[in-house]
Amino acid sequence: MKRAGIALAIVVVLALTACGTTSAGPVNAVGSAATAMPATDLAGWRRVLSDDFTGTELSNRWLAYDGQPSGDPAGWFDPAHVRVSDGVLTIRGAYQKARRKWVTGGVSTRNSLKQTYGKYEVRFRADRGKGISYALLLWPVDDSWPPEIDFAEDNGDRRDRLHATLHAIGGSQIERSVTGDFTDWHVVGVEWTPGRLAYTVDGRVWATLLDERVPDQPMALALQTQAWYCGHTWQRCPDSSTPAQVNLQVDWVVAYARRSA
């Protein structure tokens, strides 16, 4: 069942500076147990979106992707690969013979929630499957990439490391990472405030970025999987070991806006 597991304990909590790439200590647990979706506002934060994916259809809060991912000729997004059932959003990756591509999916709040600064939490897990990467991110509403805030992503390898990456205006990238088993359920998130990003796993800050390049423009939340082309410098590509179907599953999503002083 999706709510099985053991409470997470983070061995190392890091406050990180803006230069270089730093890895946090391991996440030593098999998942976050019975973590219910937050139902109220938080100190300093006002809840503006929540979805625990009841029912059988994606709500109108979300826009499903359709078409060719930018910069990725090997991938394709199809709304049919996004499904809601049994209280879970499933984004499926599978090879489609008609397209001769691995087809995945994604959803965005660009039609319902667009804000500058905020706090976001997502309870998720991902199947193992080489070459099918996932990303939970904030994307500029006007599509003026960069910036981009990836608060939980991987490169489609072993699901044993979670990356958080700021793609800053000007092209620089500032990356942090933490090890753990992300085939199990965890709550990941980001607190985005002026000049600061705090990345969280199961309610604990595991990395903090203080940098003037932190975005200050409206962004939307996006959840997606993607298959990349072989020869990419970071993302893996599918091979004979990749299962016929690779799922990203999301139990719930909550977003908050900062309260006025």
DRENTOR-636516 format. One record per residue: x, y, z of N, C-alpha, C in turn. Coordinates in steps of 0.05 Angstrom, whole numbers, padded with zeros to 5 digits, always signed. Atoms other than C-alpha are relative to their C-alpha. Last residue first. Layout:
BEGIN
XYZXYZXYZ;...
This chain:
BEGIN
-00011-00007-00027+00084+00817+00149-00021+00017+00015;-00010-00028-00001+00043+00788+00092+00009+00006+00029;+00019-00019-00013+00037+00712+00095+00013+00028-00001;-00009-00013-00024+00080+00674+00045-00021+00019+00011;-00010-00026+00006+00042+00630-00004+00009+00013+00026;+00006-00022-00018+00034+00556+00006+00011+00026-00011;-00015-00025+00005+00031+00494-00038-00010+00022+00018;+00010-00024-00014+00009+00423-00022+00019+00023-00006;-00016-00025+00005+00015+00361-00065-00013+00022+00016;+00013-00026-00003-00009+00290-00051+00020+00023-00005;+00022+00004-00019+00005+00216-00063-00015+00026+00004;+00003-00022-00019+00048+00224-00125-00025-00004+00017;+00025-00001-00014+00072+00164-00165+00001+00023+00020;-00003-00020-00021+00126+00165-00219-00027+00001+00013;+00019-00019-00010+00119+00101-00259+00012+00019+00021;-00014-00013-00023+00164+00060-00304-00018+00023+00010;+00014-00023-00011+00132+00011-00353+00014+00010+00025;+00019-00009+00020+00166-00039-00399-00016+00024+00009;+00026+00014+00001+00223-00043-00350-00019+00011-00021;+00022-00017-00008+00291-00014-00369-00027-00015-00002;+00008+00005-00028+00346-00066-00369-00024+00016+00008;+00014+00026-00002+00351-00068-00445-00009-00006+00028;-00014+00022+00013+00368+00006-00447-00015-00026+00005;+00010+00027-00004+00336+00073-00432+00017-00021-00014;+00020+00006+00020+00380+00136-00432-00009-00029+00004;-00003+00027+00012+00417+00166-00374-00021-00004-00021;+00022+00019-00002+00414+00241-00360+00008-00026-00014;+00008+00007-00027+00479+00278-00349-00021-00021+00002;-00022-00002-00019+00519+00292-00412-00007-00008+00028;+00004-00024-00017+00467+00266-00460+00021+00001+00021;-00022-00019+00004+00496+00213-00506-00003+00026+00015;-00026+00011-00007+00431+00174-00511+00023+00019-00008;-00015+00012+00022+00369+00217-00516+00027-00011+00011;-00019-00017+00015+00327+00231-00455+00015-00016-00021;-00021+00017+00011+00264+00199-00428+00018+00017-00018;-00010-00005+00027+00222+00244-00384+00021-00021-00008;-00021+00019+00007+00180+00245-00322+00008+00004-00028;-00002+00013+00026+00140+00304-00295+00021-00023+00000;-00008+00028-00008+00113+00345-00238+00002-00015-00026;+00002+00021+00021+00108+00421-00249+00010-00027+00012;-00010+00026-00008+00095+00479-00201-00005-00020-00023;+00020+00020-00005+00087+00548-00231+00013-00026+00008;-00006+00027+00009+00133+00609-00227-00024-00019+00006;+00021+00020-00004+00124+00684-00220+00008-00027-00013;+00022-00003+00019+00190+00722-00217-00020-00022+00003;+00019-00018-00013+00243+00733-00163-00023+00006-00020;+00019-00015+00016+00291+00677-00180-00019+00017+00017;+00026+00013-00005+00349+00658-00133-00021+00016-00015;+00012+00010+00025+00410+00690-00167-00026-00016+00004;+00015-00021+00013+00426+00732-00105-00012-00009-00026;-00013-00009+00024+00446+00668-00069-00017+00021-00013;+00003-00029-00003+00433+00633-00003+00015+00013-00024;-00015-00016+00020+00421+00559-00015-00006+00029+00004;+00009-00027+00003+00400+00514+00042+00018+00015-00019;-00019-00018+00013+00405+00438+00043-00012+00028-00002;-00025+00015+00005+00374+00381+00082+00021+00018-00014;-00017-00014+00019+00316+00420+00114+00027-00015-00003;-00026-00010-00010+00272+00371+00150+00016+00013-00023;+00003-00022-00020+00198+00359+00138+00025+00011+00011;+00016+00008-00023+00204+00292+00103+00001+00020+00023;+00009+00028+00003+00258+00317+00056-00014-00008+00026;+00009+00017-00022+00268+00392+00049-00006-00029-00008;+00011+00025+00010+00305+00441+00005-00006-00019+00023;-00004+00020-00020+00313+00513+00030-00013-00026-00010;+00014+00025+00005+00321+00564-00025+00008-00019+00022;-00004+00024-00016+00341+00636-00008-00018-00023-00011;-00028+00007-00003+00351+00703-00042+00006-00026+00014;-00020-00017+00013+00280+00725-00030+00029-00007+00006;+00003-00027-00010+00240+00664-00007+00021+00018-00012;-00012-00019+00019+00230+00595-00036-00007+00028+00010;+00009-00026-00010+00217+00539+00014+00016+00021-00016;-00018-00023+00000+00226+00473-00023-00015+00024+00012;+00011-00027+00003+00196+00404-00018+00022+00021-00002;-00022-00018+00008+00203+00329-00014-00013+00028-00004;+00011-00026+00004+00157+00281+00024+00023+00019-00006;-00012-00023-00015+00183+00211+00016-00015+00025-00006;+00015-00025-00002+00153+00144-00007+00016+00020+00018;+00018-00001-00023+00202+00089-00026-00013+00028+00002;+00022+00017+00008+00234+00082-00095-00021-00003+00022;+00023-00016+00008+00272+00143-00071-00020-00017-00017;+00015+00018+00018+00322+00102-00032-00026+00015-00007;+00023+00014-00013+00370+00152-00003-00013-00018-00020;+00005+00028+00007+00428+00199-00021-00023-00012+00016;+00002+00017-00024+00426+00274-00019-00006-00028-00009;+00010+00026+00002+00445+00325-00073+00000-00015+00027;-00004+00014-00025+00458+00399-00084-00011-00028-00003;+00012+00026-00006+00467+00435-00149+00006-00009+00028;-00009+00004-00028+00478+00507-00170-00014-00025+00010;+00016+00020-00014+00474+00516-00246+00012-00004+00028;-00014+00016-00021+00498+00577-00284-00019-00019+00013;-00009+00027+00008+00463+00597-00349+00014-00016+00021;-00028-00003+00008+00456+00673-00343+00012-00027-00006;-00001-00017+00023+00391+00668-00303+00030+00005-00006;+00002-00028-00004+00400+00611-00254+00001+00016-00026;-00010-00010+00025+00385+00538-00262-00004+00030+00000;+00008-00026+00010+00378+00520-00189+00013+00005-00026;-00016-00016+00017+00386+00445-00178-00014+00027-00006;+00015-00026+00000+00362+00397-00125+00018+00019-00015;-00014-00025+00006+00385+00325-00135-00019+00023+00002;+00018-00021+00008+00360+00260-00104+00016+00026-00003;-00010-00027-00006+00406+00200-00101-00021+00020-00011;-00013-00001-00026+00391+00126-00098+00012+00027+00007;+00019-00009-00021+00339+00123-00153+00012+00001+00028;+00007+00021-00019+00388+00081-00195-00020+00008+00022;-00020+00021-00005+00398+00121-00260-00011-00020+00021;+00009+00025+00011+00344+00164-00292+00020-00023+00005;-00009+00003+00028+00381+00229-00280-00008-00027-00012;-00023+00018+00004+00346+00250-00216+00006-00003-00030;-00003+00012+00027+00301+00305-00193+00022-00021+00001;-00004+00029-00002+00274+00340-00131+00001-00012-00028;-00004+00006-00029+00275+00415-00118+00001-00030+00005;+00006+00028-00003+00287+00433-00191+00005-00007+00029;-00007+00011-00027+00283+00509-00192-00009-00029+00000;+00015+00024-00006+00285+00538-00263+00009-00010+00028;-00007+00019-00021+00309+00605-00287-00018-00025+00001;+00004+00003-00028+00324+00601-00346-00012+00025+00012;-00021+00016-00013+00281+00595-00386+00028+00010-00008;-00026-00013+00007+00233+00651-00405+00023-00015+00014;-00017+00019+00015+00171+00606-00406+00027+00012-00007;-00003-00011+00027+00127+00665-00383+00019-00017-00018;+00026-00001+00013+00103+00626-00322+00002+00010-00029;+00010-00027+00004+00174+00609-00301-00026+00000-00017;-00007-00009+00027+00182+00536-00279-00012+00027-00005;+00013-00025+00005+00184+00507-00209+00010+00012-00026;-00014-00025+00005+00204+00434-00204-00019+00024-00001;+00020-00016-00014+00191+00362-00188+00011+00028+00002;-00006-00027-00010+00232+00323-00238-00025+00012+00012;+00023-00016-00010+00234+00250-00258+00010+00027+00009;-00006-00018-00021+00282+00210-00302-00026+00014+00010;+00024-00015-00005+00267+00150-00344+00004+00017+00025;+00007-00018+00022+00333+00126-00372-00026+00015+00003;-00022-00016+00011+00343+00067-00326-00010+00016-00024;+00002+00003+00029+00279+00045-00293+00020+00018-00013;-00026+00002+00014+00268+00039-00218-00004-00004-00030;-00010+00027+00007+00199+00060-00198+00029+00002-00010;-00005+00006+00028+00190+00129-00168+00010-00028-00003;-00019+00022+00003+00160+00154-00102+00004-00004-00030;-00004+00014+00025+00123+00217-00082+00018-00024+00004;-00007+00027-00009+00096+00262-00028+00000-00018-00024;+00011+00022+00017+00101+00333-00053+00008-00026+00012;-00006+00026-00009+00112+00397-00012-00014-00021-00018;+00012+00022+00015+00117+00468-00036+00008-00026+00013;-00009+00025-00012+00131+00534+00000-00016-00022-00013;+00019+00019-00009+00125+00600-00037+00013-00024+00013;-00006+00011-00027+00160+00656-00073-00023-00019+00009;-00028-00006-00006+00131+00692-00134+00005-00007+00029;-00008-00019-00022+00066+00660-00153+00030+00003+00001;-00024-00013+00010+00028+00624-00208+00007+00021+00021;-00017-00011-00021-00025+00574-00186+00026+00010-00012;+00014-00003-00026-00085+00554-00229+00017+00013+00022;+00027-00012+00004-00069+00553-00304-00014+00005+00027;-00002-00027+00012+00007+00545-00294-00028+00012-00006;+00021-00018-00012-00005+00489-00244-00001+00027-00014;-00009-00027-00009+00034+00438-00286-00024+00015+00012;+00022-00018-00006+00029+00364-00304+00011+00026+00012;-00006-00020-00019+00076+00314-00337-00025+00018+00004;+00021-00020-00004+00078+00253-00380+00009+00020+00020;+00004-00005-00029+00122+00199-00410-00022+00021+00003;+00020-00021-00004+00132+00167-00479-00005+00003+00030;+00011+00003-00027+00194+00128-00496-00018+00024+00006;-00011-00016-00022+00201+00135-00571-00011-00011+00027;-00027+00009-00003+00189+00096-00635+00015+00017+00021;-00017-00024+00001+00126+00138-00644+00030-00007+00000;+00010-00017+00022+00081+00079-00663+00018+00025-00002;-00011+00009+00025+00123+00032-00619-00008+00019-00023;+00023+00000+00019+00109+00071-00556+00011-00007-00028;-00009-00002+00028+00159+00054-00500-00025-00002-00018;+00001+00025+00015+00130+00068-00431+00009+00005-00029;-00018+00000+00022+00134+00121-00377+00000-00027-00013;-00011+00025+00011+00074+00131-00333+00020+00005-00022;-00010-00010+00026+00055+00190-00289+00017-00023-00011;-00021+00016+00013+00011+00163-00233+00008+00012-00027;-00006-00008+00027-00029+00209-00188+00023-00017-00010;-00027-00005+00009-00052+00170-00127+00000+00011-00029;-00013-00021-00016-00115+00166-00086+00028+00007-00008;-00007+00009-00027-00137+00099-00114+00016+00020+00016;+00016+00022-00010-00136+00126-00185+00010-00008+00027;+00007-00003-00028-00111+00187-00224-00017-00024+00008;+00024+00014-00009-00075+00176-00290-00004+00006+00030;+00006-00012-00027-00024+00215-00332-00027-00012+00009;-00018+00012-00019+00004+00175-00391-00002+00012+00028;+00010+00027-00007-00056+00192-00433+00017-00015+00020;+00019-00002-00023-00034+00265-00429-00012-00027+00008;+00027+00008+00009+00025+00246-00475-00019+00002+00025;+00020-00001-00021+00094+00277-00469-00027-00006-00011;+00026-00010+00009+00149+00255-00518-00019-00001+00025;+00023+00003-00017+00223+00242-00510-00026+00010-00012;+00007+00028-00005+00281+00226-00556-00025-00003+00016;+00013+00013+00023+00285+00295-00589-00008-00029+00006;-00002+00029-00004+00298+00329-00521-00014-00015-00023;-00028+00009-00001+00313+00403-00524+00004-00029+00002;-00019-00018+00011+00241+00424-00507+00029-00011+00004;-00015-00016-00020+00198+00364-00493+00021+00018-00013;-00029+00004-00001+00156+00344-00554+00012+00017+00022;-00018-00007+00021+00081+00341-00545+00029-00004+00006;+00006+00014+00025+00026+00343-00493+00020+00009-00021;-00018-00005+00022+00034+00362-00420-00009-00016-00025;-00017+00023+00008-00025+00358-00372+00016+00007-00025;-00002+00001+00029-00051+00423-00342+00018-00023-00007;-00024+00009+00014-00070+00417-00268-00004+00001-00031;-00023-00014-00010-00118+00453-00222+00025-00005-00018;-00006-00023+00017-00174+00428-00266+00022+00018+00011;+00017-00024-00004-00172+00362-00229+00009+00023-00018;-00017-00022-00008-00141+00299-00258-00018+00025+00003;-00009-00018+00021-00194+00245-00261+00018+00022+00012;-00011+00014+00022-00212+00183-00222+00010+00018-00023;+00015+00002+00024-00230+00208-00153+00015-00015-00022;+00023+00018-00003-00183+00229-00098-00015+00000-00027;+00006+00017+00024-00117+00259-00120-00021-00021+00006;-00008+00027-00007-00092+00287-00053-00011-00020-00020;+00013+00021+00017-00092+00358-00079+00010-00027+00010;-00003+00027-00011-00076+00422-00041-00015-00020-00017;+00006+00023+00018-00065+00493-00065+00004-00026+00016;+00013-00010+00024-00062+00562-00032-00007-00023-00019;+00004+00022+00020-00043+00545+00040-00016+00011-00023;+00028+00004+00005-00020+00608+00077-00004-00020-00022;+00007+00009+00026+00051+00609+00106-00031-00005-00002;-00013-00015+00021+00084+00645+00163-00009-00006-00028;-00010-00026-00010+00065+00592+00213+00015+00014-00022;-00023+00003-00017+00031+00538+00173+00009+00028+00009;-00022-00018+00005-00039+00536+00143+00023-00006+00019;+00003-00028-00010-00081+00475+00153+00023+00017-00010;+00028-00009+00003-00095+00405+00125-00004+00029+00008;+00006-00022-00019-00025+00377+00113-00027+00013-00006;-00003-00026+00012-00030+00313+00071-00006+00022+00021;+00024-00011+00011-00021+00252+00115+00005+00027-00012;-00002-00029-00001+00046+00218+00123-00024+00012-00014;+00026-00011-00005+00031+00146+00138+00000+00030+00003;+00023+00017-00007+00104+00126+00143-00025+00017+00004;+00015-00015-00020+00159+00163+00106-00027-00013+00005;+00022-00016+00009+00206+00116+00070-00014+00015+00023;+00013+00011+00023+00258+00062+00076-00024+00015-00009;+00026+00011-00007+00306+00098+00122-00013-00011-00025;-00001+00028-00009+00377+00125+00124-00027-00009+00010;+00027+00003-00012+00375+00187+00080-00002-00029+00009;+00021+00017+00010+00449+00193+00067-00026+00003+00015;-00001+00027-00009+00493+00253+00080-00024-00016-00008;+00007+00004-00028+00490+00315+00038+00004-00029+00007;+00018+00023-00005+00528+00325-00027-00005-00002+00030;-00005+00014-00025+00558+00392-00046-00021-00022+00004;+00020+00020-00004+00565+00424-00114+00007-00016+00025;-00006+00028+00003+00603+00489-00119-00024-00018+00003;-00020+00007+00020+00589+00559-00092+00005-00030+00000;+00009+00000+00027+00524+00582-00060+00020-00011-00020;-00005-00025+00014+00536+00563+00012-00005-00003-00029;-00020+00000+00021+00504+00504+00046+00003+00028-00012;+00005-00027+00010+00468+00494+00111+00022+00006-00019;-00021-00019+00009+00469+00419+00118-00011+00027-00005;+00014-00023+00010+00427+00369+00157+00020+00021-00006;-00014-00025+00001+00461+00302+00164-00019+00021-00011;-00024+00001-00016+00432+00236+00187+00014+00027+00001;-00022-00011+00016+00362+00246+00162+00024+00003+00017;-00019-00015-00017+00313+00200+00196+00023+00009-00018;-00026-00008+00010+00252+00178+00157+00017+00013+00021;-00005-00029+00000+00192+00144+00188+00029+00005-00006;-00011-00007-00026+00183+00072+00166+00007+00029+00000;-00027-00009-00002+00140+00048+00108+00007+00007+00029;-00017+00017-00016+00070+00035+00083+00028+00012+00002;-00007-00013-00025+00025+00091+00060+00017-00018+00018;-00016-00024+00004+00023+00071-00014+00009+00013+00026;+00017-00024+00000+00000+00000+00000+00017+00025+00000;
